[in-house]
Amino acid sequence: MNEDPRCCGSGTCIIDTEGRCWCGQQWDGEKMAAPPRQPAKPAGKATAGTDPGLEPQP
């Protein structure tokens, strides 16, 4: 097996064709680094009757 220059040195890197390693790091063209953070998706709004703990108010 050939030594991948993108490996962090642990010897356990498994890097896919997109440059992503199983550990969560990604090749940025120069080094392995944490991928950019994705913005959180907004939570849906709860409405009466959708949650058993929410009772409609009279």
C-alpha positions in Angstrom: 0.0 0.0 0.0 1.3 3.5 -0.9 1.8 6.2 1.7 -0.7 9.0 1.0 0.9 12.4 1.4 -2.4 13.7 2.8 -2.2 11.4 5.8 -1.9 13.2 9.2 0.8 10.8 10.3 -1.4 8.5 12.3 -1.1 5.7 9.7 -4.9 5.1 9.9 -6.2 7.7 7.4 -8.8 6.5 5.0 -9.3 9.3 2.5 -12.0 9.3 -0.2 -11.8 10.8 -3.6 -13.3 14.1 -2.3 -10.4 14.4 0.2 -12.4 13.6 3.3 -10.9 11.3 5.9 -12.9 9.0 8.1 -11.9 11.1 11.2 -13.8 14.2 9.8 -10.8 16.2 8.5 -10.7 17.3 4.9 -7.9 18.0 2.5 -7.8 21.8 1.8 -5.2 21.6 -1.0 -2.3 22.0 1.4 -3.1 20.1 4.6 -5.7 18.1 6.4 -8.0 20.4 8.4 -11.4 20.5 9.9 -14.0 21.2 7.2 -15.8 24.5 7.2 -18.8 24.7 9.6 -22.2 24.6 8.0 -24.8 27.0 9.4 -27.4 25.3 11.6 -30.8 24.8 10.0 -33.6 26.7 11.7 -35.9 24.6 13.9 -39.5 24.2 12.8 -42.2 26.1 14.7 -44.3 24.0 17.1 -48.1 24.4 16.8 -50.9 23.3 19.0 -51.9 19.7 18.4 -48.5 18.6 17.0 -47.0 17.9 20.4 -48.8 15.7 22.9 -47.6 18.0 25.7 -49.2 21.1 24.1 -52.9 21.4 24.7 -55.0 24.0 22.8 -56.0 26.9 25.0 -59.8 27.6 25.1 
